[in-house]
Amino acid sequence: MTDNVEDLILEHLRVLRSEIQTMRTEMHSEFKDVKLRMSSIENAMVSIRLYRKPSTDAAMAGSLT
């Protein structure tokens, strides 16, 4: 009977290990997607700043005079 209990415990541990590995793989994939999306947002923000910079500089120069 002890062997059966040990086998059952080992089987549960194998299943848990497999599920954890699956979750890690999914999380890695999702994290990769989040990093790509954040990079896209950062690039868009830089583009907006570069597009708006000349008018901001002109406004600041006008306020200094």
N, C-alpha and C positions, 0 to 999 in steps of 0.2 A: 504494500500500500504506500509506503514511503516513496518508492520509485514513481508511482503514479502522481503523487502530489508534487514531487520535484519536477517531473516532466510537464505537468500542468503549469507550474510557476515559470519554468523556462519558456514554454510556449507563449505565455502571456508577455513575458519580457521581450521575446522576439517580435511579437505583434506591436508592442509599444515602441520598440526601437525602429521598426519599419514605419510606423505612423509619424514618429518624430522626424525621421529622415525625409519623408514626404512633405511634412510641414516646412522643414528647413529649405527644401528645394523650391517650394511655392513662395516662401517668404523672400528668398534670394531673387527669384524672378520678379516679384512685385517690387522689391527694393530697387532693382535695376530699372524698372519702368518709372518709378518715382524720381530717380536720379535723372533720367532722360527728360522727363517732364519739367523738372526744376531747371535743368540746363536750358531748355527751350524758353522758359519764363525769364530767366536771367538774360538771355540773348535779346528777347523782346524788350525788356526794360532798358538795356543798353541802347538799343535802336531808338527807343522813344526819347531817351535823354539826349542822344546825339542829334535827333531831329529837332528837339525843342531848344537846344543849347544856343543857337545864334540869336533867337528872339529874346532869350533870357539875358544874354550878354548885352544886347542892345538896350534892353530895359534898365539894366543895372548901370550902364554907361550914362544913360539919360538922367538917372536919378542922382548921379554924382556931380553933374554940372549945375 
